[in-house]
Each structure stands twice: as structure tokens, then as C-alpha cells.
């Protein structure tokens, strides 16, 4: 038996919501899991990509260290079984190590496909909990599973609590992807374990403003809400061009804000109105001045989460 699952890309943090806020985007990976009948064939993981360089793909483990396998193994273990002979194929359109949830997408894809193969022993809550455990935080895996713009929390008992926000249709997200990579573990290693209380308070206030701004389509509030003091300031040095881009679009009336996408290095600009081309040019030229090439996409939120393909 063979099952394929399509999973959206995600952008996480959305400014102040470090490890909590996330949004699904219409770029997809397809993960296929096949139970092979030949005993002793073990696990085989193949990664296919149109857009990634060979080197990039080569850096992903294709044995039991692979995060898809780890997620699948946890699901099997949760029903007292062990995965044995599995062929896992990942068709990857989500850029890797760019802050667009590529690792979450394969964790979620593996879990959903394995869940189908096993006759759906896990419900949404169990899938969310395993996915967040493997990823370490819930902000990418939750929108990858449920779609939309989501606030999520990995609670102390291991459960994931989430709620969706209604993202205003008029607000577009511009995903700006530079041609360099940044591994999430490196981007996390520069954040201190403890932060000043005033910075924690700053983010708590801005998270509250973000929710209110999205809920009431308050553009002026959103321009303030997208600020962060918990992760972006520490990551600035790992993301050449970020501070320049933030500065350059600060005075664009149609730009509601500019934040790091997940752990970076992609940058997310929230826009309204029709000035996307101008803002795109500003971002592209700012990076070009630093010899960085970029791909820029204006996207709508993907309201649908991961789905099993027929
Ligand atoms: N919240 C995570 C981070 C997202 O910023 O490190 C990337 O996995």
C-alpha cells in the first residue's frame, strides 16, 4: 500500500510570536510512504527536488536519522509497533533552510501518510503533539496540519493548543527568499536562554496587538504589532540585508511590516494596497547591493492544511 500527502510551506513567528505564531503558504511538498513487502529491505528515503541544488539535498540524512523517519517511528510506537520496511519519497518544492517550514512539512507529511497506512489510529491532537515533539516547537507544524494563520502552544503535558485567526483578505504576504541558506539550529543557537524582562514584556504586548490588529483589520496597529525583541535582534547578524530591508521599506505606506520568516533567512513583508511591485524592487535592490540574489513571491494565506492525495 502507498499513500501520498501534500503539505504546505509555513512561515513562523510573524514578528513577535516567537515559537507561537505561524501561517500556511501555497508552496507544497509531497511525501509518499510505501510499505514494501520484502522483509529486510529496511528504510529507503529518496528526496526529489526541482529547485534545490544537489549539495543542499545531499546534506539531508536519508537513513533513520531523517526527521520524517523519526516522526513515523513515534507514530508506530504510539500504537505499540515499529516501522519496518518503508520507502519514503519526498518531492520537495519548498526551499530548504530558508525559513519556510520545509522540515515541518516533511514531518507532517510523514506522519499523515503513516497514519493513513495504519488505518488512522491518531487523531488531529495526537498528530499535532507528535509533530511538535519532533520539531521542538509547534509554530510551523500546526499551520502545516490545519492550514491558515494560527496561534499555537506546546503545553507542558505535550498537547498542542491552537486557534486560527482570520487573516484579512486585503493583506498580502510577500515572501522574499535570498540565495543563501541558514540552518535553523544555527539560527536558534544565537538566541540567549534568558532575556531581559522588558523584552519579554515588549513581545507580550506586541503579540496582543497582533491578534487585535488581525482580528479587526487595524493597519495602523499592525504596523506597530509586527515588532520583536526576542529573536530578530540576535539573528540580524546571520541575515545579511535584513536590517537594510526593514529600514528601506519603513516609510512605504503600503508596507505594514517586515519580519524574518521563521528562523530566516527569508523575509516576510506584510502589505496592503497595490504597491507590491515597488516594495519588491526595494527588497530585490537592497539585497542586490550586497550581492545577494533573491526570489520574491506575493502570496495569499493557504487556508487548507496537509491533505492525503487520491
Ligand atoms: N520558531 C522557530 C524559530 C521557527 O524561529 O526558530 C523555525 O523553525
Boltz pocket constraint, residues with backbone or C-beta under 6 A from the ligand:
constraints:
  - pocket:
      binder: B
      contacts: [[A, 12], [A, 13], [A, 17], [A, 18], [A, 19], [A, 20], [A, 137], [A, 139], [A, 140], [A, 184], [A, 187], [A, 188], [A, 231], [A, 262], [A, 263]]
      max_distance: 6.0
